[in-house]
């Protein structure tokens, strides 16, 4: 008999080994009920292995995983009807329509009265309901995958890189769907290597690298604790702006667009730097001040970049 | 086993099949085309009539009577070659494998023999033939048999050795009736083997099985629905083949419950082999190649298309090791001979094989991802 769980997911000393490769190295964490928990890390960090152990696609080498208060290695049959999963690189039957696919999965869960039309509407696929899977674009396929993950009205939803490979517009469409789920109070376990995705969607982010969790907290806490500085980005007509700032004791860099980037500890430093350029007779073509993002936190913590593709956020300083 | 889950999976598979024209073609149309082509090719074999080219250099009443006798008694279809032609050149130019030449003195020598003016008189007929032809030997044997019969009749004495033929069958069966059970067994084998290999590889590679493993469907439900799906296709395909065969070739085969039994065992055996292949072969192309390596020898050596008695002894022994042989023989025992005991014996053998292979297939089927 499962005990009522305070946490939806409890992971303790989880390890997964493939031969000599240690994919997950003794990680521990909890996911509260109703929160969106994001696993953030580059490809090969161990995100998918971890989520696939929790959602019972794989078995652990050692450690304990409790999902909804039950041991995932022993109570799969009891857990499965209560969770929804969008696996990495989700795919479905090519010649089956969106509606038929939903009907198929609802029958697998023995949910005769599943609100298929409602789910199709939720993921904004109403116009494509009679379209075969093979004719859907990447974004539409992912949205169908999310709808399938919800067909049994699960308590916990696992989404393994739900927006990887999608163009920015399709990615934002998926985010809208996920924000809708968040409002409904679903517990969501999300893996991603897009920091912006984690920042927008997650209540808690765990940064994973080389099979180990290296930091956990809300996006704000992670930035506050690990990258407590400001980034000044400017484009100046003054040719010596770089040299002026360097002489003030800062370490400016040029980014890809030849903009000048400076990391500063205090807001007063920004004013000092700007005044120094102005005093030298310079003017500013553009100016931007912002807090660092998770990308920079990740870089600081691991020494490696998070992205494998083009970024949407700011440049890494 | 959950009926709802199994039926949901079956419906998806059948819809996919219905919408996949290539699969429809190879499962239903291809075996029918095979039956139509082979049935037409071998139609003549049941009412044997061989073309025979004759050059009559004698051109007498007796030689004309001789040619007529060959036509009537020997079932030869006679074609004349003009007396002015060079028979060898004519055969080469017209790609003929045999020309029979009746010499000039034919009637004269025949009369001398019949009138006992020269009791030992004989006539030499000339065969101009192409030794590279595969069918000329058969044609020459038929001709020799016919000439031996004529010699016997000319002697005026009744033959000492006589024979009487009693068929073990109530009637003579035709080649097409031998062929149809073989094609049914072969079509069910290929559909089950390739269907399982292709579907499993596609679902594995696309990650659909990974998604299914997070739902209440179990490995048993999955395999059972696969069996039901292949069995349904096999029944559709068999009914189509039988309808065409009855309609076009007016076959006379017995339809009984054994057909269902052998089709089911055929499905179990080759779905099992398909499941084992997809476990051990990583790439879909390699899996198809492996399926081909299994099905091709089976097709040609298990007696699907021609009786294994036509093969050398060691190949006949080898045929006994092939599971398809027992399906072929079982279907023929039941459909042609109506021999329930023989059908039971073959069903028992293929049944044991199917049970072992299918059990291994279940063990081999990957449900949890193995990276």
Interface residues (C-beta under 8 A of the other chain):
Chain A: X18 X49 X52 X55 X56 X57 X58 X59 X77 X80 X81 X83 X85 X87 X88 X89 X90 X91 X92 X93 X94 X95 X96 X100 X103 X104 X105 X107 X108 X109 X110 X132 X148
Chain B: X2 X4 X5 X7 X8 X9 X11 X12 X15 X16 X19 X20 X206 X207 X208 X210 X211 X212 X213 X214 X215 X216 X217 X368 X369 X371
